[in-house]
Amino acid sequence: MIKIGIPRALLYYQYYPMWKTFFDELGAEVVVSPPTTQAMLSAGSSRVVADTCLPVKVFMGHVLTLVEKCDYIFIPAIRSMKSKIYNCSKFLGLPDITKAVIPESPPILDIDIDVNKGKHELYQAIYKLGRRFAWNPLRVRQAAIAAWQAYLSYRQLMSSHSLTPPQAIERISGTPEAEPKTDFSQPTSRQATIALIGHPYLLYDDHINHRLIHRLEQANNRVLTPEMLTEEELESATARLVGRAYWTYEEEVVGAGEHYLGSSADGVIGIITFGCGPDSLMMDTVQRQAARLRATPFMSLT
Ligand code: SF4
């Protein structure tokens, strides 16, 4: 059976159930890299220039752990997921950067996703990826439909049950992925409700964030994250604060920030990393809004 490697980094937390379903349906086996370690970060950092953002360094570390373990590595180039809203340039160039800095990598499956090019181009890109595993276009189509359903169910599971992506993935796959969730059934023991905002690859990578969620929960705080909101809530909050989003994943920072600043959260923490241009602008927008509203304490951690 063909083995497809998926790095547990960057867009993994958004799309893993969708990607896994697609490859499972086409008869391939999916191999995921282990959780981030300092050795993986160091190995990834050694392959890229120093001012590359931290999550991309981590991503390269994950690719390196998969080199001997799979036949292909799946690295999509996601340019745009919504009309005229664009992704950070690192995502656009990810397959090419990986090929350049990790020449020993197995062949990279590098589908281009850009909804601005229209549905026909999108379907062609999906078929081009799928036909490596199945020549019958109907089988690829069925795999794509199943994958999209898996994505919608995953989103719904997180927002309706207030789960983080690792908790939702664990529930779907039955494989332990997240630290045990604190039991909040005893409200008297709770200290505060803290909302975290930021990209999933920062909030759920315990090595990058120094187990922040676990530490907050251990101190009896209830933790809220962007994935616990519906897409509509995120979109309307983003529109309230900045009008129209420019960056593809702006809702995770600006939308979630605006929503939680106006909700019953006792405080909001924004997580950003070294070397990120888009986040420095987005987090500043949230920080200014917090200062304007003077209702909910806000801090950003880099
Ligand atoms: S948004 Fe920032 S952290 Fe994420 S890949 Fe782009 S530069 Fe890196």
py3Dmol code that shows the C-alpha trace and the ligand (Angstrom):
import py3Dmol

protein = """\
ATOM      1  CA  MET A   1       0.000   0.000   0.000  1.00  0.00           C
ATOM      2  CA  ILE A   2       1.326   3.478  -0.882  1.00  0.00           C
ATOM      3  CA  LYS A   3       2.246   5.481   2.201  1.00  0.00           C
ATOM      4  CA  ILE A   4       1.514   9.221   2.288  1.00  0.00           C
ATOM      5  CA  GLY A   5       3.334  11.300   4.893  1.00  0.00           C
ATOM      6  CA  ILE A   6       1.503  14.239   6.468  1.00  0.00           C
ATOM      7  CA  PRO A   7       3.543  16.627   8.636  1.00  0.00           C
ATOM      8  CA  ARG A   8       1.850  17.393  11.974  1.00  0.00           C
ATOM      9  CA  ALA A   9       2.410  21.113  11.481  1.00  0.00           C
ATOM     10  CA  LEU A  10       0.934  24.233   9.833  1.00  0.00           C
ATOM     11  CA  LEU A  11      -2.376  23.284   8.187  1.00  0.00           C
ATOM     12  CA  TYR A  12      -2.535  19.800   9.738  1.00  0.00           C
ATOM     13  CA  TYR A  13      -4.814  21.054  12.526  1.00  0.00           C
ATOM     14  CA  GLN A  14      -7.294  22.578  10.071  1.00  0.00           C
ATOM     15  CA  TYR A  15      -7.498  19.865   7.472  1.00  0.00           C
ATOM     16  CA  TYR A  16      -6.120  16.519   8.691  1.00  0.00           C
ATOM     17  CA  PRO A  17      -9.481  14.652   8.824  1.00  0.00           C
ATOM     18  CA  MET A  18     -10.254  15.859   5.286  1.00  0.00           C
ATOM     19  CA  TRP A  19      -6.875  14.840   3.859  1.00  0.00           C
ATOM     20  CA  LYS A  20      -6.873  11.483   5.635  1.00  0.00           C
ATOM     21  CA  THR A  21     -10.364  10.655   4.370  1.00  0.00           C
ATOM     22  CA  PHE A  22      -9.357  11.520   0.790  1.00  0.00           C
ATOM     23  CA  PHE A  23      -6.293   9.262   0.822  1.00  0.00           C
ATOM     24  CA  ASP A  24      -8.064   6.466   2.754  1.00  0.00           C
ATOM     25  CA  GLU A  25     -10.847   6.442   0.168  1.00  0.00           C
ATOM     26  CA  LEU A  26      -8.240   6.055  -2.568  1.00  0.00           C
ATOM     27  CA  GLY A  27      -6.605   3.105  -0.811  1.00  0.00           C
ATOM     28  CA  ALA A  28      -3.442   4.818   0.449  1.00  0.00           C
ATOM     29  CA  GLU A  29      -2.042   4.651   3.975  1.00  0.00           C
ATOM     30  CA  VAL A  30      -1.509   7.928   5.837  1.00  0.00           C
ATOM     31  CA  VAL A  31       1.529   8.352   8.111  1.00  0.00           C
ATOM     32  CA  VAL A  32       1.621  11.387  10.432  1.00  0.00           C
ATOM     33  CA  SER A  33       4.825  12.759  11.929  1.00  0.00           C
ATOM     34  CA  PRO A  34       5.072  12.641  15.755  1.00  0.00           C
ATOM     35  CA  PRO A  35       4.428  15.690  17.975  1.00  0.00           C
ATOM     36  CA  THR A  36       7.085  18.425  17.751  1.00  0.00           C
ATOM     37  CA  THR A  37      10.272  18.053  19.788  1.00  0.00           C
ATOM     38  CA  GLN A  38      13.261  20.351  20.259  1.00  0.00           C
ATOM     39  CA  ALA A  39      15.321  18.003  18.052  1.00  0.00           C
ATOM     40  CA  MET A  40      12.774  18.371  15.233  1.00  0.00           C
ATOM     41  CA  LEU A  41      12.765  22.156  15.596  1.00  0.00           C
ATOM     42  CA  SER A  42      16.581  22.266  15.548  1.00  0.00           C
ATOM     43  CA  ALA A  43      16.744  19.988  12.497  1.00  0.00           C
ATOM     44  CA  GLY A  44      14.154  22.089  10.649  1.00  0.00           C
ATOM     45  CA  SER A  45      15.852  25.364  11.613  1.00  0.00           C
ATOM     46  CA  SER A  46      19.173  24.118  10.244  1.00  0.00           C
ATOM     47  CA  ARG A  47      17.645  23.834   6.749  1.00  0.00           C
ATOM     48  CA  VAL A  48      16.204  27.345   6.310  1.00  0.00           C
ATOM     49  CA  VAL A  49      17.457  30.909   6.604  1.00  0.00           C
ATOM     50  CA  ALA A  50      17.385  32.344  10.118  1.00  0.00           C
ATOM     51  CA  ASP A  51      14.559  34.828   9.644  1.00  0.00           C
ATOM     52  CA  THR A  52      12.084  32.210   8.401  1.00  0.00           C
ATOM     53  CA  CYS A  53       9.077  32.141  10.731  1.00  0.00           C
ATOM     54  CA  LEU A  54       9.164  29.576  13.524  1.00  0.00           C
ATOM     55  CA  PRO A  55       6.185  27.468  12.287  1.00  0.00           C
ATOM     56  CA  VAL A  56       7.904  26.896   8.924  1.00  0.00           C
ATOM     57  CA  LYS A  57      11.069  25.783  10.729  1.00  0.00           C
ATOM     58  CA  VAL A  58       8.932  23.368  12.746  1.00  0.00           C
ATOM     59  CA  PHE A  59       7.259  22.173   9.545  1.00  0.00           C
ATOM     60  CA  MET A  60      10.634  21.323   7.983  1.00  0.00           C
ATOM     61  CA  GLY A  61      11.517  19.335  11.110  1.00  0.00           C
ATOM     62  CA  HIS A  62       8.344  17.300  10.636  1.00  0.00           C
ATOM     63  CA  VAL A  63       9.143  16.643   6.976  1.00  0.00           C
ATOM     64  CA  LEU A  64      12.601  15.399   7.982  1.00  0.00           C
ATOM     65  CA  THR A  65      11.086  12.805  10.353  1.00  0.00           C
ATOM     66  CA  LEU A  66       8.940  11.466   7.508  1.00  0.00           C
ATOM     67  CA  VAL A  67      11.751  11.088   4.946  1.00  0.00           C
ATOM     68  CA  GLU A  68      12.356   7.377   5.540  1.00  0.00           C
ATOM     69  CA  LYS A  69       8.792   6.513   6.465  1.00  0.00           C
ATOM     70  CA  CYS A  70       6.670   7.139   3.388  1.00  0.00           C
ATOM     71  CA  ASP A  71       6.539   7.033  -0.415  1.00  0.00           C
ATOM     72  CA  TYR A  72       5.186  10.577  -0.830  1.00  0.00           C
ATOM     73  CA  ILE A  73       4.758  13.627   1.352  1.00  0.00           C
ATOM     74  CA  PHE A  74       1.571  15.634   0.973  1.00  0.00           C
ATOM     75  CA  ILE A  75       2.234  19.394   0.971  1.00  0.00           C
ATOM     76  CA  PRO A  76      -0.535  21.431  -0.652  1.00  0.00           C
ATOM     77  CA  ALA A  77       0.120  24.985  -1.846  1.00  0.00           C
ATOM     78  CA  ILE A  78      -2.958  26.734  -0.502  1.00  0.00           C
ATOM     79  CA  ARG A  79      -3.162  30.154  -2.130  1.00  0.00           C
ATOM     80  CA  SER A  80      -6.733  31.139  -1.480  1.00  0.00           C
ATOM     81  CA  MET A  81      -9.747  29.448   0.144  1.00  0.00           C
ATOM     82  CA  LYS A  82     -12.194  32.346  -0.352  1.00  0.00           C
ATOM     83  CA  SER A  83     -12.664  34.798  -3.170  1.00  0.00           C
ATOM     84  CA  LYS A  84     -10.035  37.578  -3.162  1.00  0.00           C
ATOM     85  CA  ILE A  85      -8.686  36.561   0.252  1.00  0.00           C
ATOM     86  CA  TYR A  86      -5.071  35.423   0.076  1.00  0.00           C
ATOM     87  CA  ASN A  87      -2.771  33.258   2.102  1.00  0.00           C
ATOM     88  CA  CYS A  88       0.575  34.153   3.612  1.00  0.00           C
ATOM     89  CA  SER A  89       3.347  33.718   1.037  1.00  0.00           C
ATOM     90  CA  LYS A  90       4.948  30.907   3.076  1.00  0.00           C
ATOM     91  CA  PHE A  91       1.957  28.669   2.330  1.00  0.00           C
ATOM     92  CA  LEU A  92       2.107  29.463  -1.367  1.00  0.00           C
ATOM     93  CA  GLY A  93       5.718  28.409  -1.640  1.00  0.00           C
ATOM     94  CA  LEU A  94       5.714  25.548   0.863  1.00  0.00           C
ATOM     95  CA  PRO A  95       6.131  22.632  -1.609  1.00  0.00           C
ATOM     96  CA  ASP A  96       8.888  24.460  -3.501  1.00  0.00           C
ATOM     97  CA  ILE A  97      10.707  25.570  -0.339  1.00  0.00           C
ATOM     98  CA  THR A  98      10.556  21.988   0.966  1.00  0.00           C
ATOM     99  CA  LYS A  99      11.952  20.538  -2.282  1.00  0.00           C
ATOM    100  CA  ALA A 100      14.774  23.080  -2.206  1.00  0.00           C
ATOM    101  CA  VAL A 101      15.828  22.656   1.415  1.00  0.00           C
ATOM    102  CA  ILE A 102      15.118  18.927   1.868  1.00  0.00           C
ATOM    103  CA  PRO A 103      16.308  17.370  -1.403  1.00  0.00           C
ATOM    104  CA  GLU A 104      16.255  13.897   0.183  1.00  0.00           C
ATOM    105  CA  SER A 105      12.478  14.185   0.686  1.00  0.00           C
ATOM    106  CA  PRO A 106      10.302  11.562  -1.010  1.00  0.00           C
ATOM    107  CA  PRO A 107       8.337  13.015  -3.982  1.00  0.00           C
ATOM    108  CA  ILE A 108       6.002  15.793  -2.860  1.00  0.00           C
ATOM    109  CA  LEU A 109       2.292  15.719  -3.711  1.00  0.00           C
ATOM    110  CA  ASP A 110       1.733  19.435  -4.207  1.00  0.00           C
ATOM    111  CA  ILE A 111      -1.811  20.276  -5.229  1.00  0.00           C
ATOM    112  CA  ASP A 112      -2.489  24.005  -5.878  1.00  0.00           C
ATOM    113  CA  ILE A 113      -5.629  25.329  -4.181  1.00  0.00           C
ATOM    114  CA  ASP A 114      -6.804  28.725  -5.411  1.00  0.00           C
ATOM    115  CA  VAL A 115     -10.552  29.291  -5.484  1.00  0.00           C
ATOM    116  CA  ASN A 116     -10.073  32.520  -7.446  1.00  0.00           C
ATOM    117  CA  LYS A 117      -9.300  30.392 -10.500  1.00  0.00           C
ATOM    118  CA  GLY A 118     -12.808  28.905 -10.426  1.00  0.00           C
ATOM    119  CA  LYS A 119     -14.387  25.521  -9.727  1.00  0.00           C
ATOM    120  CA  HIS A 120     -13.129  23.889 -12.931  1.00  0.00           C
ATOM    121  CA  GLU A 121      -9.469  24.506 -12.004  1.00  0.00           C
ATOM    122  CA  LEU A 122     -10.116  23.293  -8.462  1.00  0.00           C
ATOM    123  CA  TYR A 123     -11.705  20.043  -9.657  1.00  0.00           C
ATOM    124  CA  GLN A 124      -8.852  19.527 -12.138  1.00  0.00           C
ATOM    125  CA  ALA A 125      -6.307  19.993  -9.346  1.00  0.00           C
ATOM    126  CA  ILE A 126      -8.117  17.463  -7.133  1.00  0.00           C
ATOM    127  CA  TYR A 127      -8.363  14.975  -9.990  1.00  0.00           C
ATOM    128  CA  LYS A 128      -4.666  15.444 -10.839  1.00  0.00           C
ATOM    129  CA  LEU A 129      -3.816  14.560  -7.240  1.00  0.00           C
ATOM    130  CA  GLY A 130      -6.253  11.651  -7.021  1.00  0.00           C
ATOM    131  CA  ARG A 131      -5.335   9.993 -10.314  1.00  0.00           C
ATOM    132  CA  ARG A 132      -1.979   8.960  -8.898  1.00  0.00           C
ATOM    133  CA  PHE A 133      -3.994   6.464  -6.873  1.00  0.00           C
ATOM    134  CA  ALA A 134      -7.080   5.778  -8.998  1.00  0.00           C
ATOM    135  CA  TRP A 135      -7.600   6.207 -12.732  1.00  0.00           C
ATOM    136  CA  ASN A 136     -11.370   6.245 -12.470  1.00  0.00           C
ATOM    137  CA  PRO A 137     -12.465   9.925 -12.165  1.00  0.00           C
ATOM    138  CA  LEU A 138     -15.651   8.838 -10.383  1.00  0.00           C
ATOM    139  CA  ARG A 139     -13.638   7.224  -7.625  1.00  0.00           C
ATOM    140  CA  VAL A 140     -11.605  10.417  -7.198  1.00  0.00           C
ATOM    141  CA  ARG A 141     -14.830  12.419  -7.129  1.00  0.00           C
ATOM    142  CA  GLN A 142     -16.300  10.143  -4.455  1.00  0.00           C
ATOM    143  CA  ALA A 143     -13.114  10.459  -2.398  1.00  0.00           C
ATOM    144  CA  ALA A 144     -13.262  14.265  -2.695  1.00  0.00           C
ATOM    145  CA  ILE A 145     -16.931  14.355  -1.631  1.00  0.00           C
ATOM    146  CA  ALA A 146     -16.222  12.076   1.357  1.00  0.00           C
ATOM    147  CA  ALA A 147     -13.248  14.275   2.294  1.00  0.00           C
ATOM    148  CA  TRP A 148     -15.356  17.451   2.193  1.00  0.00           C
ATOM    149  CA  GLN A 149     -18.029  15.803   4.363  1.00  0.00           C
ATOM    150  CA  ALA A 150     -15.322  14.763   6.827  1.00  0.00           C
ATOM    151  CA  TYR A 151     -14.126  18.378   6.974  1.00  0.00           C
ATOM    152  CA  LEU A 152     -17.625  19.741   7.620  1.00  0.00           C
ATOM    153  CA  SER A 153     -18.263  17.143  10.343  1.00  0.00           C
ATOM    154  CA  TYR A 154     -14.900  17.975  11.948  1.00  0.00           C
ATOM    155  CA  ARG A 155     -15.723  21.712  12.044  1.00  0.00           C
ATOM    156  CA  GLN A 156     -19.164  20.996  13.410  1.00  0.00           C
ATOM    157  CA  LEU A 157     -17.808  18.662  16.074  1.00  0.00           C
ATOM    158  CA  MET A 158     -15.414  21.343  17.340  1.00  0.00           C
ATOM    159  CA  SER A 159     -17.911  24.202  17.433  1.00  0.00           C
ATOM    160  CA  SER A 160     -20.832  22.221  18.844  1.00  0.00           C
ATOM    161  CA  HIS A 161     -18.841  20.397  21.569  1.00  0.00           C
ATOM    162  CA  SER A 162     -16.255  23.137  22.323  1.00  0.00           C
ATOM    163  CA  LEU A 163     -13.382  20.863  21.324  1.00  0.00           C
ATOM    164  CA  THR A 164      -9.885  21.795  20.204  1.00  0.00           C
ATOM    165  CA  PRO A 165      -8.606  20.214  16.949  1.00  0.00           C
ATOM    166  CA  PRO A 166      -6.483  17.597  18.774  1.00  0.00           C
ATOM    167  CA  GLN A 167      -9.492  16.607  20.891  1.00  0.00           C
ATOM    168  CA  ALA A 168     -11.729  16.380  17.807  1.00  0.00           C
ATOM    169  CA  ILE A 169      -9.122  14.352  15.877  1.00  0.00           C
ATOM    170  CA  GLU A 170      -8.817  12.030  18.856  1.00  0.00           C
ATOM    171  CA  ARG A 171     -12.566  11.566  18.966  1.00  0.00           C
ATOM    172  CA  ILE A 172     -12.749  10.856  15.221  1.00  0.00           C
ATOM    173  CA  SER A 173      -9.770   8.508  15.048  1.00  0.00           C
ATOM    174  CA  GLY A 174      -9.895   7.005  18.545  1.00  0.00           C
ATOM    175  CA  THR A 175      -6.123   7.601  18.895  1.00  0.00           C
ATOM    176  CA  PRO A 176      -4.903   9.664  21.896  1.00  0.00           C
ATOM    177  CA  GLU A 177      -3.686  13.005  20.573  1.00  0.00           C
ATOM    178  CA  ALA A 178      -4.527  15.626  23.186  1.00  0.00           C
ATOM    179  CA  GLU A 179      -3.747  15.965  26.866  1.00  0.00           C
ATOM    180  CA  PRO A 180      -6.799  14.847  28.898  1.00  0.00           C
ATOM    181  CA  LYS A 181      -9.378  17.637  29.014  1.00  0.00           C
ATOM    182  CA  THR A 182      -9.990  19.114  32.432  1.00  0.00           C
ATOM    183  CA  ASP A 183     -13.425  18.315  33.834  1.00  0.00           C
ATOM    184  CA  PHE A 184     -15.305  21.597  34.180  1.00  0.00           C
ATOM    185  CA  SER A 185     -18.454  19.997  35.541  1.00  0.00           C
ATOM    186  CA  GLN A 186     -17.657  21.573  38.940  1.00  0.00           C
ATOM    187  CA  PRO A 187     -18.059  25.298  38.205  1.00  0.00           C
ATOM    188  CA  THR A 188     -17.152  26.354  41.730  1.00  0.00           C
ATOM    189  CA  SER A 189     -13.537  25.254  41.192  1.00  0.00           C
ATOM    190  CA  ARG A 190     -13.100  27.378  38.061  1.00  0.00           C
ATOM    191  CA  GLN A 191     -10.826  30.408  38.207  1.00  0.00           C
ATOM    192  CA  ALA A 192     -11.562  32.153  34.928  1.00  0.00           C
ATOM    193  CA  THR A 193     -12.495  31.726  31.290  1.00  0.00           C
ATOM    194  CA  ILE A 194      -9.527  32.516  29.067  1.00  0.00           C
ATOM    195  CA  ALA A 195      -9.841  32.789  25.282  1.00  0.00           C
ATOM    196  CA  LEU A 196      -6.773  32.016  23.195  1.00  0.00           C
ATOM    197  CA  ILE A 197      -6.493  33.450  19.706  1.00  0.00           C
ATOM    198  CA  GLY A 198      -3.996  32.594  16.997  1.00  0.00           C
ATOM    199  CA  HIS A 199      -3.323  30.025  14.304  1.00  0.00           C
ATOM    200  CA  PRO A 200      -3.979  26.360  15.177  1.00  0.00           C
ATOM    201  CA  TYR A 201      -0.329  25.487  14.476  1.00  0.00           C
ATOM    202  CA  LEU A 202       0.605  27.783  17.374  1.00  0.00           C
ATOM    203  CA  LEU A 203      -2.235  27.033  19.792  1.00  0.00           C
ATOM    204  CA  TYR A 204      -2.064  23.233  19.538  1.00  0.00           C
ATOM    205  CA  ASP A 205       1.642  22.567  19.136  1.00  0.00           C
ATOM    206  CA  ASP A 206       2.666  21.970  22.732  1.00  0.00           C
ATOM    207  CA  HIS A 207       6.346  22.488  21.963  1.00  0.00           C
ATOM    208  CA  ILE A 208       5.814  25.894  20.342  1.00  0.00           C
ATOM    209  CA  ASN A 209       3.454  27.182  23.033  1.00  0.00           C
ATOM    210  CA  HIS A 210       5.052  25.481  26.052  1.00  0.00           C
ATOM    211  CA  ARG A 211       1.840  23.537  26.831  1.00  0.00           C
ATOM    212  CA  LEU A 212      -0.102  26.734  27.416  1.00  0.00           C
ATOM    213  CA  ILE A 213      -3.570  25.155  27.209  1.00  0.00           C
ATOM    214  CA  HIS A 214      -2.569  22.416  29.628  1.00  0.00           C
ATOM    215  CA  ARG A 215      -1.106  24.956  32.085  1.00  0.00           C
ATOM    216  CA  LEU A 216      -4.209  27.141  31.985  1.00  0.00           C
ATOM    217  CA  GLU A 217      -6.489  24.146  32.489  1.00  0.00           C
ATOM    218  CA  GLN A 218      -4.316  22.815  35.307  1.00  0.00           C
ATOM    219  CA  ALA A 219      -4.899  26.137  37.059  1.00  0.00           C
ATOM    220  CA  ASN A 220      -8.654  25.464  36.751  1.00  0.00           C
ATOM    221  CA  ASN A 221      -9.268  27.931  33.968  1.00  0.00           C
ATOM    222  CA  ARG A 222     -11.682  27.192  31.185  1.00  0.00           C
ATOM    223  CA  VAL A 223      -9.985  27.660  27.804  1.00  0.00           C
ATOM    224  CA  LEU A 224     -11.778  28.811  24.663  1.00  0.00           C
ATOM    225  CA  THR A 225     -10.180  28.782  21.211  1.00  0.00           C
ATOM    226  CA  PRO A 226     -11.171  30.003  17.715  1.00  0.00           C
ATOM    227  CA  GLU A 227     -12.305  26.547  16.548  1.00  0.00           C
ATOM    228  CA  MET A 228     -15.037  26.562  19.197  1.00  0.00           C
ATOM    229  CA  LEU A 229     -16.800  29.307  17.221  1.00  0.00           C
ATOM    230  CA  THR A 230     -18.809  28.693  14.085  1.00  0.00           C
ATOM    231  CA  GLU A 231     -17.604  29.972  10.727  1.00  0.00           C
ATOM    232  CA  GLU A 232     -20.470  32.498  10.748  1.00  0.00           C
ATOM    233  CA  GLU A 233     -19.447  33.850  14.163  1.00  0.00           C
ATOM    234  CA  LEU A 234     -15.839  34.226  13.029  1.00  0.00           C
ATOM    235  CA  GLU A 235     -16.775  35.870   9.741  1.00  0.00           C
ATOM    236  CA  SER A 236     -19.197  38.368  11.249  1.00  0.00           C
ATOM    237  CA  ALA A 237     -16.726  39.348  14.000  1.00  0.00           C
ATOM    238  CA  THR A 238     -13.982  39.862  11.399  1.00  0.00           C
ATOM    239  CA  ALA A 239     -16.334  42.009   9.316  1.00  0.00           C
ATOM    240  CA  ARG A 240     -17.236  44.119  12.367  1.00  0.00           C
ATOM    241  CA  LEU A 241     -13.609  44.888  13.141  1.00  0.00           C
ATOM    242  CA  VAL A 242     -11.854  45.189   9.802  1.00  0.00           C
ATOM    243  CA  GLY A 243     -14.626  45.152   7.193  1.00  0.00           C
ATOM    244  CA  ARG A 244     -13.331  42.656   4.707  1.00  0.00           C
ATOM    245  CA  ALA A 245     -10.663  40.093   5.561  1.00  0.00           C
ATOM    246  CA  TYR A 246      -7.497  40.192   3.474  1.00  0.00           C
ATOM    247  CA  TRP A 247      -5.602  37.185   4.814  1.00  0.00           C
ATOM    248  CA  THR A 248      -6.936  33.648   4.466  1.00  0.00           C
ATOM    249  CA  TYR A 249      -6.718  32.761   8.144  1.00  0.00           C
ATOM    250  CA  GLU A 250      -7.540  36.223   9.495  1.00  0.00           C
ATOM    251  CA  GLU A 251     -10.611  34.920  11.351  1.00  0.00           C
ATOM    252  CA  GLU A 252      -8.424  32.884  13.731  1.00  0.00           C
ATOM    253  CA  VAL A 253      -6.827  36.065  14.994  1.00  0.00           C
ATOM    254  CA  VAL A 254      -8.987  39.098  14.206  1.00  0.00           C
ATOM    255  CA  GLY A 255     -12.399  37.372  14.158  1.00  0.00           C
ATOM    256  CA  ALA A 256     -11.785  35.279  17.271  1.00  0.00           C
ATOM    257  CA  GLY A 257     -10.208  38.286  19.031  1.00  0.00           C
ATOM    258  CA  GLU A 258     -13.135  40.572  18.289  1.00  0.00           C
ATOM    259  CA  HIS A 259     -15.642  37.877  19.267  1.00  0.00           C
ATOM    260  CA  TYR A 260     -14.038  36.964  22.577  1.00  0.00           C
ATOM    261  CA  LEU A 261     -13.311  40.579  23.580  1.00  0.00           C
ATOM    262  CA  GLY A 262     -17.057  41.160  23.404  1.00  0.00           C
ATOM    263  CA  SER A 263     -18.068  37.901  25.065  1.00  0.00           C
ATOM    264  CA  SER A 264     -18.059  36.644  28.629  1.00  0.00           C
ATOM    265  CA  ALA A 265     -14.376  35.649  28.538  1.00  0.00           C
ATOM    266  CA  ASP A 266     -12.427  37.011  31.513  1.00  0.00           C
ATOM    267  CA  GLY A 267      -9.339  37.562  29.413  1.00  0.00           C
ATOM    268  CA  VAL A 268      -7.924  37.046  25.925  1.00  0.00           C
ATOM    269  CA  ILE A 269      -4.405  35.859  25.083  1.00  0.00           C
ATOM    270  CA  GLY A 270      -3.045  36.222  21.550  1.00  0.00           C
ATOM    271  CA  ILE A 271      -0.232  33.891  20.465  1.00  0.00           C
ATOM    272  CA  ILE A 272       2.189  34.931  17.727  1.00  0.00           C
ATOM    273  CA  THR A 273       5.658  33.730  16.769  1.00  0.00           C
ATOM    274  CA  PHE A 274       8.946  35.164  15.696  1.00  0.00           C
ATOM    275  CA  GLY A 275       9.163  36.113  12.053  1.00  0.00           C
ATOM    276  CA  CYS A 276       5.475  36.407  11.211  1.00  0.00           C
ATOM    277  CA  GLY A 277       4.533  39.495   9.205  1.00  0.00           C
ATOM    278  CA  PRO A 278       0.745  38.973   8.875  1.00  0.00           C
ATOM    279  CA  ASP A 279       0.257  38.214  12.582  1.00  0.00           C
ATOM    280  CA  SER A 280       2.118  41.286  13.743  1.00  0.00           C
ATOM    281  CA  LEU A 281      -0.485  43.379  11.868  1.00  0.00           C
ATOM    282  CA  MET A 282      -3.500  41.272  12.852  1.00  0.00           C
ATOM    283  CA  MET A 283      -2.607  40.997  16.535  1.00  0.00           C
ATOM    284  CA  ASP A 284      -2.006  44.748  16.673  1.00  0.00           C
ATOM    285  CA  THR A 285      -5.549  45.283  15.369  1.00  0.00           C
ATOM    286  CA  VAL A 286      -6.937  43.127  18.197  1.00  0.00           C
ATOM    287  CA  GLN A 287      -4.725  44.843  20.770  1.00  0.00           C
ATOM    288  CA  ARG A 288      -5.994  48.277  19.693  1.00  0.00           C
ATOM    289  CA  GLN A 289      -9.588  47.047  19.858  1.00  0.00           C
ATOM    290  CA  ALA A 290      -9.012  45.730  23.399  1.00  0.00           C
ATOM    291  CA  ALA A 291      -7.601  49.124  24.387  1.00  0.00           C
ATOM    292  CA  ARG A 292     -10.603  50.892  22.824  1.00  0.00           C
ATOM    293  CA  LEU A 293     -13.201  48.680  24.508  1.00  0.00           C
ATOM    294  CA  ARG A 294     -11.448  48.600  27.910  1.00  0.00           C
ATOM    295  CA  ALA A 295     -13.718  45.698  28.849  1.00  0.00           C
ATOM    296  CA  THR A 296     -11.602  42.525  28.690  1.00  0.00           C
ATOM    297  CA  PRO A 297      -7.907  42.240  29.585  1.00  0.00           C
ATOM    298  CA  PHE A 298      -5.753  41.295  26.602  1.00  0.00           C
ATOM    299  CA  MET A 299      -2.155  40.178  26.339  1.00  0.00           C
ATOM    300  CA  SER A 300      -0.104  38.875  23.447  1.00  0.00           C
ATOM    301  CA  LEU A 301       2.614  36.270  23.884  1.00  0.00           C
ATOM    302  CA  THR A 302       5.373  35.927  21.301  1.00  0.00           C
TER     303      THR A 302
END
"""
ligand_1 = """\
8
SF4
S 1.142 33.409 8.799
Fe 3.037 33.912 9.883
S 3.504 32.138 11.149
Fe 2.041 31.487 9.590
S 3.297 30.681 7.918
Fe 2.881 32.863 7.450
S 4.643 33.970 8.301
Fe 4.634 31.908 9.204
"""
view = py3Dmol.view(width=600, height=400)
view.addModel(protein, "pdb")
view.setStyle({"model": 0}, {"cartoon": {"style": "trace"}})
view.addModel(ligand_1, "xyz")
view.setStyle({"model": 1}, {"stick": {}})
view.zoomTo()
view.show()
